[in-house]
Amino acid sequence: MKKKLLVLGSNGFLGKNLIEILRLKKNVDIYDIYEIKGKNNLDIADYQELSRYFDKIKPNYVINCSSFVGGIAYGFKYPASILELNTQMIINIFRCSLEAKVEKLVSPISNCAYPGNISEYKEELFWDGKPHDSVFNYALTRRLIVALSKAYSEEYKFNSTNIVLSNMYGPNDHFEIERSHALGALIYKIYNAKQNNLNNVEIWGTGKPIREWLYVEDGAKALIEALKLESGSHLLNVGVNKGISIKDLAKKIAINLDWNGEFVFDTSRPDGAIEKRVDGTKFQSVLEWEPSIDLDHGLKKTIAWYVNNLS
């Protein structure tokens, strides 16, 4: 008998890609797929509404891709909304999952939840300091997921897994300036410069911060793999422990788009954490799985999708 798998936030960046993979025959043969696309479909922040839905479909598994989030600029503009709305959703998801006797809840966790003063993210360091100020409020809500996971396991024997992902990119990403991460914003700016014969592109900060990038299909596959984990509360990283500076990333994108202009760095803008790399060796060891799409290949696919769909 197939298991019922509910995906929350299936209209978002990660959620859309996850649904596409779940619709492949090898997964359809295992799961009956249900989804809550977004607030217009069902308001996860409304406990009564969410509870009725869980009671109606009685899912066996839940993958929670729902969140209210954007880039650094978005976080500075909506600090209270990010903290309040995400907290409401998280508490409701755990409570409704427990009441509906969900067998396992899987949540992707942004790597910004790690302490802001470390550069290599290992699971044992997760609580060793506060998140970086540039992402503080959103990071707190990701930490709440991890804390509730442990607390629900201890008090209710509830099973949940938290997968820390590198910065993701790929088809269906945000490419508008305010809501996108650095990679999406760079694609937007450089393509716009090419189309309008502009000679320079402005980049926030110094261009020196190093970020690690995970192709979104690999992130989605990791969440599906996580359903195989044993009972309990788990925190595992998915990453390749290899980063690239924002400046060098911009150069790669410019080459792919055949744009030969110059970059202007606005050093009055924040850089965020100087370096972020995610050690995914524990996940690889436990589940014998690792990301397969490298940055060069992923960039080509992402840029091609952007040019064909959003430009």
BELTAUR-V852015 format. One line per field, one symbol per residue. phi: phi as a letter, one per 30 degrees, with the letter a starting at -180 (. if undefined). A space follows every 50 residues. Layout:
# BELTAUR-V852015
phi=???
This chain:
# BELTAUR-V852015
phi=.dddccccidcdeddddddeddddedcddcbccbbcdleddadddceddd ddddddchddbbcccdacaadedddddbdddddddddddddddddddddd hddaccbdbdddddedcccccbedcecdkdddedbedddeddddeddded dddddcidcabccdcdecakeiddbdedcddedddddddddddddchdcb bdbdicidecbcbcddddddddddeddddddkcbbbcbachbcbdedddd ddddddchccdccccdddcddiedbbbcdcddddddchbaeccdddddde ddddddddccd
